[in-house]
Amino acid sequence: MKKLLTLTFLILLIACGAQESPSEEVVDESITTSEEYVLPDADVYLTITDSIGIELGDSNYVFGAVGGVSISPEGDIAVLDLQKSCISLFSPEGEFIERIGRQGSGPGEFQFPQGMAFFPDGGLVVSDAMGGKLIYFNSDLEYESDLAGFFPAPPGTISGLEGGAIVGMKPDFDQNEEGMFMGFTIARWEKDQAEPTVVYHSSMSPFDPADLSSIQEDLVFFGTGPDDCVFTTPLTSDEYIFTLWSSEGEEISIVTNDDFERIAKTQEEIDLEAEIVNNRMIQGGMPPAMANWKPDPYRQAIVGFGVDGQGRLWVTKGTSETPSFDVYSADGLDLLFTAALDAGERASTWAVVVEEDRFLAFDADPELYPQVFVGDLPE
């Protein structure tokens, strides 16, 4: 019962894959200027109760660049550090426990870790984009094995299932007499198998190396829930829609919101998004001249999923200035309540992960220094 694709994971996938430029569209400048921050309307507000990370001092608490967070089956907090190429593990109270992995190409080492996931029955898997493999750790978080054989790269955003299987999002690439094509597949992989056993979504579009925004429409967010079901939603600002799939890949339901209204981004949002994505692509090894992300001028309808310990589905909306959520029953059919993170304007670029009875949040591009924020979920 794990999660999702966050904004930062998406950026890392783009660094190893590609994107598409939005169609040219005239946006009313009157709605793209910055405004005073307004807390989104919601039934419930989430508040921060603790944080992990300092600017200077004990190196165990100084992060280089946070690329992902998760909660272990034991309740410990894991932080994926892109700059240090390791995972730092902390107790539920924020005390440092151990560091998993380091920069390198040896057993249990990472060249460029882009995603991680705990298995509900113990163990951890890490996706190493540069190494082209998945790296497995046992329930004691000791190195166990590697799995290579993915083309052009392993699934970058991953969610762990019982028994060692994963659901992940993998970039795809093909070149033939008709040209170059690139896209993404969301699928299930059994442990130690490089070929997927179930495909939930797959798309491929013409790819122009001179325009790495060329397949943005193929990008999809996903999450996993009870009974290994899968949620998917396209990266779109046009409509609010997500699909629920059974673990075997059968479509169960499609959820829409007819009251959805598109919200234009401010120019500051557009500039910041371009800066963050382009910087992350360059950090991922892309030549600077090719890092040319062109943001959609409108905010995305849905930007992530999370499932808490009560089986409630948290759908992260992208239309508000700070993270806000529609919280559904496990099948996605009943809207239970809405929620928003009450952390002020600083949370506008935060990614939020919902797991068990807590949420974790981090900023992909902090103004000060990297931190992980912790808070409780409503009962």
C-alpha positions as CSV (number, residue, x, y, z in Angstrom):
1,M,0.0,0.0,0.0
2,K,2.5,2.6,-1.2
3,K,2.5,5.7,-3.3
4,L,3.0,7.6,-6.2
5,L,4.8,9.9,-8.5
6,T,5.9,13.2,-7.1
7,L,6.9,16.3,-9.0
8,T,10.6,15.7,-8.3
9,F,10.4,12.1,-9.4
10,L,8.8,13.3,-12.6
11,I,11.6,15.8,-13.1
12,L,14.2,13.0,-12.7
13,L,12.4,10.9,-15.3
14,I,12.5,13.8,-17.7
15,A,16.3,14.1,-17.1
16,C,16.6,10.5,-18.3
17,G,13.9,10.6,-20.9
18,A,12.0,13.4,-22.6
19,Q,9.0,15.7,-22.8
20,E,6.8,17.6,-25.1
21,S,6.1,21.3,-25.6
22,P,2.6,22.4,-24.9
23,S,0.7,23.8,-27.9
24,E,1.0,27.5,-28.3
25,E,-1.8,29.2,-26.4
26,V,-2.6,32.8,-25.7
27,V,-3.0,33.3,-21.9
28,D,-4.7,36.4,-20.5
29,E,-1.8,38.2,-18.8
30,S,-4.3,39.5,-16.2
31,I,-4.4,36.1,-14.6
32,T,-0.7,35.3,-14.9
33,T,0.6,38.0,-12.6
34,S,1.6,37.1,-9.0
35,E,-0.9,37.7,-6.3
36,E,-0.9,37.7,-2.6
37,Y,-0.9,34.2,-1.2
38,V,-4.3,32.7,-0.3
39,L,-4.7,29.5,1.6
40,P,-6.9,27.1,-0.4
41,D,-10.4,26.3,0.9
42,A,-10.6,22.9,2.4
43,D,-12.5,20.8,5.0
44,V,-9.2,19.9,6.8
45,Y,-5.9,21.6,7.1
46,L,-2.6,19.7,7.5
47,T,0.1,21.3,9.7
48,I,3.8,20.6,10.2
49,T,4.8,19.0,13.5
50,D,8.5,18.3,12.9
51,S,11.3,18.7,10.4
52,I,14.5,16.9,9.6
53,G,17.5,18.7,8.1
54,I,19.9,21.4,9.1
55,E,22.0,23.9,7.2
56,L,25.3,23.3,9.0
57,G,26.6,20.9,11.6
58,D,26.2,17.1,11.9
59,S,26.6,15.7,8.3
60,N,24.0,13.1,9.0
61,Y,21.4,15.8,9.1
62,V,22.8,18.0,6.2
63,F,21.1,17.0,2.9
64,G,22.6,17.7,-0.5
65,A,19.4,17.5,-2.6
66,V,16.3,15.7,-1.5
67,G,14.9,13.6,-4.4
68,G,12.3,11.5,-2.5
69,V,11.0,10.4,0.8
70,S,9.2,7.4,2.2
71,I,8.2,5.6,5.4
72,S,9.4,2.1,6.1
73,P,7.2,-0.7,7.4
74,E,8.7,0.0,10.8
75,G,7.8,3.6,10.6
76,D,11.2,5.0,10.0
77,I,11.7,7.9,7.5
78,A,13.9,7.4,4.5
79,V,15.3,10.4,2.5
80,L,16.8,9.9,-0.9
81,D,19.7,12.3,-1.4
82,L,20.5,12.9,-5.0
83,Q,23.7,14.8,-4.4
84,K,25.2,12.4,-1.9
85,S,23.9,9.3,-3.8
86,C,22.6,7.6,-0.7
87,I,19.5,7.1,1.4
88,S,19.5,8.4,5.0
89,L,17.2,6.6,7.5
90,F,15.7,8.3,10.5
91,S,13.5,7.2,13.4
92,P,9.9,8.4,13.5
93,E,11.2,11.1,16.0
94,G,13.8,12.3,13.4
95,E,16.9,10.7,14.9
96,F,19.5,9.5,12.4
97,I,19.8,5.7,12.2
98,E,22.0,4.8,9.2
99,R,23.0,5.6,5.7
100,I,22.2,3.1,2.9
101,G,24.4,3.1,-0.2
102,R,26.9,5.6,-1.5
103,Q,28.3,6.9,-4.8
104,G,29.9,4.1,-6.9
105,S,29.2,1.2,-9.2
106,G,29.9,-1.6,-6.8
107,P,27.3,-3.8,-5.0
108,G,24.8,-1.7,-3.1
109,E,26.2,1.6,-4.6
110,F,24.4,4.1,-6.7
111,Q,25.6,6.1,-9.7
112,F,22.4,8.2,-9.9
113,P,19.5,7.0,-7.7
114,Q,16.2,8.4,-9.0
115,G,13.6,6.4,-7.0
116,M,13.1,4.1,-4.0
117,A,10.3,2.0,-2.5
118,F,9.9,-0.1,0.6
119,F,8.2,-3.5,0.3
120,P,5.3,-4.0,2.8
121,D,6.7,-7.3,4.0
122,G,10.3,-5.8,4.4
123,G,13.1,-4.8,2.2
124,L,13.9,-1.9,-0.1
125,V,14.4,-1.4,-3.9
126,V,16.2,1.6,-5.4
127,S,16.2,2.6,-9.1
128,D,19.6,3.6,-10.4
129,A,19.1,5.6,-13.6
130,M,22.8,5.9,-14.5
131,G,23.6,2.3,-13.5
132,G,20.6,1.1,-15.6
133,K,19.3,-1.3,-12.9
134,L,17.2,-1.9,-9.8
135,I,19.1,-2.5,-6.6
136,Y,17.4,-4.7,-3.9
137,F,18.1,-4.6,-0.2
138,N,16.8,-7.2,2.3
139,S,14.7,-6.6,5.4
140,D,17.8,-5.6,7.3
141,L,18.5,-3.1,4.5
142,E,21.6,-4.9,3.5
143,Y,22.5,-5.3,-0.2
144,E,20.9,-8.3,-1.8
145,S,21.0,-8.2,-5.6
146,D,20.8,-6.1,-8.8
147,L,18.4,-6.4,-11.7
148,A,19.6,-5.0,-15.1
149,G,18.4,-5.5,-18.7
150,F,16.0,-2.5,-19.0
151,F,16.0,-0.4,-22.1
152,P,16.6,2.5,-22.3
153,A,16.4,2.8,-18.5
154,P,14.8,1.1,-15.5
155,P,11.5,2.2,-14.1
156,G,12.4,5.5,-12.4
157,T,9.4,6.0,-10.1
158,I,8.6,2.8,-8.2
159,S,6.1,1.5,-5.7
160,G,6.8,-1.7,-3.7
161,L,4.3,-4.6,-3.4
162,E,4.1,-7.7,-1.3
163,G,6.6,-10.4,-2.3
164,G,9.1,-8.1,-4.0
165,A,7.0,-7.0,-7.1
166,I,7.0,-3.4,-8.1
167,V,4.8,-1.0,-10.1
168,G,6.8,1.6,-11.9
169,M,7.0,4.2,-14.6
170,K,9.6,3.4,-17.3
171,P,10.8,5.5,-20.2
172,D,10.5,3.9,-23.7
173,F,12.4,4.7,-26.8
174,D,12.3,3.5,-30.4
175,Q,13.9,4.5,-33.7
176,N,12.9,3.3,-37.1
177,E,12.4,4.5,-40.7
178,E,9.6,6.8,-39.6
179,G,11.8,8.6,-37.0
180,M,12.5,8.7,-33.3
181,F,9.8,8.0,-30.7
182,M,9.7,8.2,-27.0
183,G,7.1,7.6,-24.3
184,F,6.4,6.0,-21.0
185,T,5.0,2.7,-19.6
186,I,3.4,2.1,-16.3
187,A,3.6,-1.6,-15.5
188,R,4.1,-4.3,-12.9
189,W,7.4,-6.1,-12.7
190,E,7.9,-9.3,-10.6
191,K,11.1,-9.5,-8.6
192,D,14.2,-10.4,-10.7
193,Q,12.2,-10.0,-14.0
194,A,13.2,-7.2,-16.4
195,E,10.1,-7.7,-18.6
196,P,6.7,-6.4,-17.2
197,T,4.0,-8.9,-16.3
198,V,1.1,-6.4,-16.4
199,V,0.9,-3.1,-18.3
200,Y,-1.5,-0.4,-17.1
201,H,-0.6,2.4,-19.4
202,S,1.7,2.8,-22.4
203,S,2.2,5.6,-24.9
204,M,4.7,6.7,-27.5
205,S,5.0,9.9,-29.5
206,P,7.4,11.4,-32.1
207,F,10.5,12.7,-30.4
208,D,12.5,15.7,-31.5
209,P,16.0,15.8,-29.7
210,A,16.0,19.6,-30.3
211,D,12.8,19.9,-28.3
212,L,12.8,17.8,-25.2
213,S,9.3,19.0,-24.4
214,S,8.0,17.0,-27.4
215,I,6.2,14.2,-25.5
216,Q,4.9,15.9,-22.4
217,E,1.4,14.6,-23.2
218,D,2.7,11.0,-22.6
219,L,3.6,11.7,-19.0
220,V,1.4,10.0,-16.4
221,F,1.3,10.1,-12.6
222,F,0.5,6.8,-10.8
223,G,-0.1,5.4,-7.3
224,T,-0.8,2.0,-5.8
225,G,-3.5,1.1,-3.2
226,P,-5.2,-1.8,-1.4
227,D,-5.0,-5.2,-3.2
228,D,-2.2,-3.8,-5.4
229,C,-4.7,-1.7,-7.4
230,V,-3.2,1.1,-9.5
231,F,-4.3,4.7,-10.1
232,T,-3.2,6.6,-13.1
233,T,-3.8,10.1,-14.4
234,P,-2.4,12.0,-17.4
235,L,-0.2,15.1,-16.9
236,T,-2.8,17.5,-18.1
237,S,-4.3,20.9,-17.3
238,D,-7.4,20.3,-19.4
239,E,-9.4,18.0,-17.2
240,Y,-9.6,16.3,-13.8
241,I,-9.6,12.5,-14.5
242,F,-8.0,9.4,-13.0
243,T,-8.4,5.7,-13.6
244,L,-8.5,2.8,-11.2
245,W,-7.0,-0.5,-12.4
246,S,-7.0,-3.9,-10.8
247,S,-3.7,-5.6,-10.1
248,E,-4.2,-7.7,-13.2
249,G,-4.6,-4.6,-15.4
250,E,-8.4,-4.5,-15.7
251,E,-10.1,-1.1,-15.7
252,I,-12.3,-0.8,-12.7
253,S,-13.5,2.8,-12.8
254,I,-12.8,6.3,-14.2
255,V,-13.3,9.3,-11.8
256,T,-13.9,12.8,-13.2
257,N,-14.9,16.2,-11.8
258,D,-17.2,18.1,-14.0
259,D,-16.7,21.2,-11.9
260,F,-13.0,21.4,-12.7
261,E,-11.8,24.8,-13.9
262,R,-8.4,25.5,-15.4
263,I,-6.1,27.9,-13.4
264,A,-3.4,29.9,-15.2
265,K,0.1,29.9,-13.7
266,T,1.7,33.1,-12.8
267,Q,4.8,34.1,-14.8
268,E,6.8,33.5,-11.6
269,E,5.5,29.9,-11.5
270,I,6.3,29.3,-15.2
271,D,9.8,30.7,-14.7
272,L,10.5,28.7,-11.5
273,E,9.2,25.4,-13.1
274,A,11.4,25.9,-16.1
275,E,14.4,26.6,-13.9
276,I,13.8,23.6,-11.6
277,V,13.2,21.1,-14.4
278,N,16.1,22.3,-16.6
279,N,18.5,22.3,-13.6
280,R,17.5,18.7,-12.7
281,M,17.9,17.6,-16.3
282,I,21.4,19.0,-16.3
283,Q,22.2,17.4,-12.9
284,G,21.0,14.1,-14.5
285,G,23.7,14.3,-17.2
286,M,21.8,16.1,-20.0
287,P,23.8,18.6,-22.1
288,P,22.7,22.2,-21.1
289,A,21.8,23.0,-24.7
290,M,19.2,20.2,-24.6
291,A,17.6,21.2,-21.3
292,N,14.7,23.3,-22.7
293,W,11.6,22.4,-20.7
294,K,8.6,24.6,-21.7
295,P,6.0,24.7,-19.0
296,D,2.3,24.4,-19.7
297,P,0.9,27.9,-19.0
298,Y,-1.9,26.3,-16.9
299,R,-1.6,24.3,-13.6
300,Q,-2.0,20.6,-13.9
301,A,-5.2,19.1,-12.6
302,I,-3.8,16.2,-10.7
303,V,-0.1,15.8,-9.7
304,G,0.0,12.7,-7.5
305,F,-1.6,10.0,-5.4
306,G,-1.1,8.7,-1.9
307,V,-2.9,6.0,0.2
308,D,-2.9,6.3,4.0
309,G,-3.1,3.6,6.6
310,Q,-6.9,3.7,6.6
311,G,-7.0,2.9,2.8
312,R,-8.1,6.4,1.9
313,L,-6.9,7.7,-1.5
314,W,-5.3,11.2,-1.4
315,V,-5.4,12.8,-4.8
316,T,-3.0,15.7,-4.9
317,K,-4.4,18.7,-6.9
318,G,-2.1,20.9,-8.9
319,T,-4.5,23.9,-9.2
320,S,-3.9,25.5,-5.9
321,E,-0.9,27.6,-4.8
322,T,0.1,25.1,-2.1
323,P,-0.5,21.3,-1.9
324,S,-4.2,20.5,-1.6
325,F,-6.1,17.2,-1.8
326,D,-9.3,15.4,-2.6
327,V,-9.6,12.5,-0.2
328,Y,-11.6,9.5,-1.5
329,S,-12.6,6.1,-0.4
330,A,-10.3,3.3,-1.4
331,D,-12.2,2.7,-4.6
332,G,-12.1,6.3,-5.6
333,L,-15.9,6.6,-5.9
334,D,-16.8,8.5,-2.7
335,L,-15.2,11.9,-2.0
336,L,-14.8,11.9,1.8
337,F,-13.3,15.4,2.4
338,T,-10.8,17.9,1.0
339,A,-7.5,18.9,2.6
340,A,-4.8,21.5,2.2
341,L,-1.3,22.0,3.7
342,D,-1.2,25.1,5.9
343,A,2.4,26.0,5.5
344,G,2.2,29.4,3.8
345,E,3.6,30.5,0.5
346,R,6.8,28.6,1.0
347,A,5.0,25.4,0.3
348,S,4.2,26.4,-3.3
349,T,6.9,24.1,-4.7
350,W,6.7,21.3,-2.2
351,A,6.1,17.7,-3.0
352,V,4.0,15.8,-0.4
353,V,4.0,12.1,0.2
354,V,1.1,10.5,2.1
355,E,1.8,7.2,3.9
356,E,0.3,5.4,6.9
357,D,-0.8,8.1,9.5
358,R,1.6,10.9,8.4
359,F,2.6,13.0,5.5
360,L,6.2,14.0,4.5
361,A,7.0,17.1,2.4
362,F,10.1,18.5,0.8
363,D,11.0,21.3,-1.6
364,A,12.6,20.4,-4.9
365,D,14.3,23.8,-5.0
366,P,14.5,25.2,-1.4
367,E,15.5,28.9,-1.0
368,L,17.5,28.1,2.2
369,Y,18.6,24.5,2.7
370,P,17.0,21.1,2.1
371,Q,14.6,19.8,4.8
372,V,12.0,17.2,5.2
373,F,8.8,18.3,6.9
374,V,6.6,15.9,8.9
375,G,2.9,16.1,10.0
376,D,0.0,13.9,11.1
377,L,-3.0,13.0,9.0
378,P,-6.6,13.4,10.2
379,E,-8.3,10.3,11.6
